[in-house]
Amino acid sequence: YQGYWQLGRLVEYFQLPIPRYSAAVGANGLYALYWLLRKLPLWLGRSRTIYCDRSATELTGNPNGLIRALAKLAAGQARAITTQGSTPPALESLDILSPIDLPTALSFGSLSPQIPLSTLLTWDLQNPYRDWLAFNHPHPPLGMRLYILSRYGQYWQVGSAIPWGDLSPKPTTATKGKGFAYWQPLLLLAGPYSGFILGLAAGLGLWGVGAIATAIDWPPLDWLMWLRGDSSVMRAALYMGVGIGLLVRINPFFPDFKAEWMQLNPPLAHLIDNPNWTPKDSITVRLDGKLLGRPGLHNWLGQDLMLQTPQGLIKLHFLASLGPLGNLFHRLPPHLLIGQRVTVTGWFRRGVTPWIDADRLRTTDGTLAQSGHPFWSTLVSFSAIALALWTILQGSP
């Protein structure tokens, strides 16, 4: 992370004679490496957080103190981002080790003054997929952490700093036995990964058919014997699975921007209070606000984009037609619009933290930055399917 940050500073602030595109590719390549390596300790971070919260309350005997500290820390981080206009590098690079991760601080800290806690934390407690959707976060959902701390306070008879009322966690284990109805949203969310697993199963099945045909040695089945152990069969099945997995989730993930479906500057409380929503439940929205984020080389991948609205901050994802690296060569990369008033048109998604997949960013003077996330997903899916067909035609080398 420091390599990414310092290389950008050398070019932006010290004006070193390094070609700008070369520096951008180098700095953001280092950020991509940081992004990948950051995923390795996420499970350990979530496990650590539970034990740290318990140890802190045992040492102090004051779970309410930790509840207030987490809430104030989230509000302080959100305030620092709003004041500075971008995410401080220390907050991002060390969020795995901090008591509260950056995305949670961004959403909870900025929205909590305007939205009741019972509304803000309902998803964390009652969404049946919250444990699965937290896989990309270094901490468990904040609502669950605060509820567990409140239970400690009730056990020690010191009360709770949060008035929970009738709000309580909905067990995730109670829904896991409902079969395909439960797993369908998760399979759709993880489309390419689900397709990879199904492709692997199909490849192994075809290998098994070839093995059976070889073992039986019956002339009518001789034409199936070539399937046994054929590497092209397995590769084609994997490519086909990934391609179809991507293809089937494009329409649910990116519905059309129809006027009757579009929500114009909706209350964020209305968007986040449904405890059953997952990222596949795409809501087309149009929001006005100020675009925040890092300027220059530090943001050529669009890694630090936020919309500041009167209701709070919300994270933006902007993906060019050629994917994440396409932002490096975009005709109008979104970081050039930092600090301006913009209208964001995109798809609102609710996970552990809410965000918007932006389709268009339009400034007040009519300047337009157009993303291409649906196009990129479609291109990759058809390319994978075409590669599968080509592999089958070519056969094993």
PyMOL commands that set and color helices and strands:
alter all, ss='L'
color gray80, all
select helices_A, chain A and resi 2-12+20-38+42-60+63-84+89-93+102-111+117-120+122-126+130-136+142-155+180-189+191-216+219-227+231-248+250-253+268-272+296-299+324-329+334-337+373-394
alter helices_A, ss='H'
color red, helices_A
select strands_A, chain A and resi 263-264+283-293+305-309+312-317+341-350+354-363+368-370
alter strands_A, ss='S'
color yellow, strands_A
deselect
rebuild
show_as cartoon
